[in-house]
Structures are given as C-alpha cells and as structure tokens.
Amino acid sequence: MANPSAPGTLVLHGLRVKGFAETDVLAEVTGLDDVTVVRALEAFAADGLVTRKQGVQVSGWVLTPQGRAEHEKRLADELDAGGTRSRVEALYGEFAALNPVLLQACTDWQLRDGVRNDHLDAGHDAEAVAGLVALHARAVPLVQSLGAALDRFTGYGPRLQRAVDKVQAGDRDWFDKPLTDSYHTVWFELHEDLLATLGLERASDPRGGD
C-alpha cells in the first residue's frame, strides 16, 4: 500500500510544485477539501512558512524560505520513514530517460520545418500527436509505480490521461498550453515533484529539464 502524506505536507508540497497558487487550486492538486487547506495555510502563515502575494491581476500563496526548508525536511523524513527513497530514485531515473522524448514531442508540435507551426499541415500534427501518445503509453506504468510508492503521486496519472485524451480529440491547448492542465504542464509539475521529493535542484540536475 502506498504511503500517504500528512495534509499539511500536501499543502506545502502543492505550493512547492505549483510555485504560486490560490486555495481552490491547492485543494484540487492535493485532493483536500477547502476548509482543510485554508486552516493549514492560516497555521503555516502564522509560523512564517507561507505568505500571500496580492497582485493586480493574480494573487495567491507562496512558500517563504523557511517554508521551503520545512517542506524539504518533511519530504526527506517521509521518504526515510516509508523506506521508499531507493524506489523513487530508481523511478526518477526512468522519468529522466523519458524526459527528452517529451521535449521532442513538444518541439514537433511547436515547430514545422524549423519555424513556428501554423497547424495547417494535418499530417505533421498527426505525427506529433502520435509521438505524444507513444510517450504516454511508456509513462503510464511509471506513474502507476510512483503512485504505489507514494500516495501523492497517484493524481498525475488521471491528469496526464485527460490531457492526452483531449489532444487526441482535437483540442490543441491540452498539448502544451502554459497555465492550463495541458500535458506539458502536468509533466513539468511531475518533474518538479520528483526533484522536490529527492531534494534535487532543477538547475543542477544533469538529466535535463522540460
């Protein structure tokens, strides 16, 4: 059985993965109800672990440096207590091997003959979608294994499946549109999740970015 994370840890982790989020977004990504999320945020704010940024166009919660340190400690303790560190490390190696495939699929979708894809060539787009579908088929067992190791990884499978289904149905935005739950967005968040879980920094990770 997968090891569950404490509600407070899920809230901190949601902010770490999203970077900046409102309460409703945190509730969605953590699977917690709004009341639980709000109470956790209020307690963390009182302890100086999170703060609220109020902007003209966007507002939301972010981790403070102290909150980031507390989050990293909680994830390390979680891995060691559950005895899942070596398993997650091995699965991250598999993810890192797939990451260039995802990058190529997105490049194929964004560019055609070296210039911005105008999506007028149906054959080219069909090949790009086929590349994404092939990648997804390889990602499914990996994400399932991650969910078996740590319960908080279980949400990525349905989100990736929804995105690839939307792309296949003809909705282009679900391929790589920023600030939506597109396939690339969810993949990026999964990458952030794995880096945070293992205490790695994206800039210093030799296995590449997305």
N, C-alpha and C positions, 0 to 999 in steps of 0.2 A: 504494500500500500504506500502511496506517495506521502511524503512528509508535508503536512500543512504548515503554512506560515501564520504567525500571530497577526490579528487585524492591524495593529499599529505598524508592524513591519511591512504589511502590504501597502499601507498608505504612504509610508516613507519611500517604499520601492516604486510605487506608482509615480511619485514625483520625480524620482531619480530617472526613471525610464522616459517619462514624458518631458521632463525638464521644467515644465510650466503648465499648470492645469487648474481648472475650476473643479468645484466639488462634484458636480454631476459626471464629469469625465473620470475623476478618480473612482467614483462609485462604479462606473461601467468597467473600468480596466481591472479593478480589484475584486469585483463581484460582491462588494459590501453594500449595505443599504446606506442611504444618505445620512441618516442620524448617526450611525457608527463613524462614518467618515468625518462628519462635522465635529463630533466630540473628540476624535483623535487629533484633528487639526488644531482645535482650540487648546488641547493639552500640550501639543508639541509647540504651538506658538508661545504659550506661557513659559515653556522651558527653553525658548530660543532656538528651536530646531527647525522651524519653518517660519516664513514670513509671507505676507500678502503684498503683491505688487498691483497697484491700481493705475491703469493706463487709460488713455483717451479711447482707444479702440479695443484693447484687450486687457483683461485683468485675470489674476489667478494666483495660486500658491506656488512657492518655490522653496527648495531646501536652503538653509543657511549653511555656512561652512561647518558649524557644529552638527547640523542635521545630517550633512553628508558623511561626517565621521561616524556618527551614531548608526547610520544606515549601513555603512561598510562593516562596522563591528557586528551588527545584528546578522548580516548575511554570512559572515565568516563563522559566527557561532552556530548558525543554523546548519551550515554545511557540515561542520565538525560533529555537532550533536547527532545529526542524522546519518553520519558516515557516508555521505554522498559526494564528497569532494572529488574523488578519483573518477567516479562515474560521470559527473558533469564535465570535468576536464576532458575526458575522452570524447564526450558528445560535442563539446565545443570544437575539438579537432575536426570532427565530421562536418560541423557547421562551417568552419573556416574553409574547408575544401569545397563546399558548395557556394560560398560567397562570390567567387569570381564568375560563376555560372549565372547567378542573379544579376551581377553587374553587366554581363554581356547581354542578357535578355533585355535589360532596361536600355542599354545602348542601342540595340537593334530596334527597339520600339521608338526611341527618340530620334534616331538618325537614319537616313537612307542615302546611300552613295556619298557619305561624308557630310551631308548637310541636314538641316532640321527636317524631320519627317513631316510632310504635309498630310499624310494618311490618305493620299489619293491612289496609292498602289495597294490594292486589296491583297495581292499575292504576298507582298513584303510584310504587311501587317499580320497576315495569317501565319507566316513563318515565325514572326516574333512571338505571337500568342502561343504557337506550338512549343517554342522554346521555354516559355514560362510554365506551360502545362507540364512539360517534361521535368523541369526543375521541381515543380510542386510534388510530382509523384515521388521524387527522391527525398523531398523534405518531410513528407508525411510520417514515415516511420521514425525519423529523427525527432520530430516534435513530440510524437507519442512517447518515445523513450524519455525525453526530457520531463514530460508530464508525469511519467511513472516514478521519476527520481524526486521531483519537487512539484507539489500540487499547483503552485502558482504558475507553472508553465503550461497548464492544460488549456488556458484560454487562447493560446496562439493558433492551435490547430483549426478551430472553427472560424477564426478571423481570416486566416490565410485561405481557407476553403471558400468562404463567402467572396473574398476578393477575386480569386481565380474564376469562380463561377460567374461573377458579374462581367469580368473581362471576356469570357467565352460567349456571354450573352450579348456582347457588343457595346458595353459601357466602358469606354476608353479610360475614364477618370480612375477606375479601380486598378489600373496597371501601376501608375507611379505618381499620381497627383499628390503634391505636398499638402499637409494639414488636413488630410482625409484618411480614412482607414484603408487606403489603397494597399496593394500587395507590397510595394516597396516600403511604405510607411510601417506596416506591421513587421516586415523583415528587419528594418532598421531598429525598431523597438526591441525585437528579439535579440538582435546583436548587442544592443545596449544592456539588455537584461543579463545576458551571459557575461559580458565584460564586468558589470557591477557585481554579479554573483561570485565571480572568481577574483575580484579585486584587481582587474586589469584596466589600463587606460587605453582608449582607442588610439591616441597619437603614438603610443609606444608599442602597440601590438603589431608585430611583424607580419601577421597574417592578412593584413589589408582591411580596407573599410568599404562602406557601401553608401 
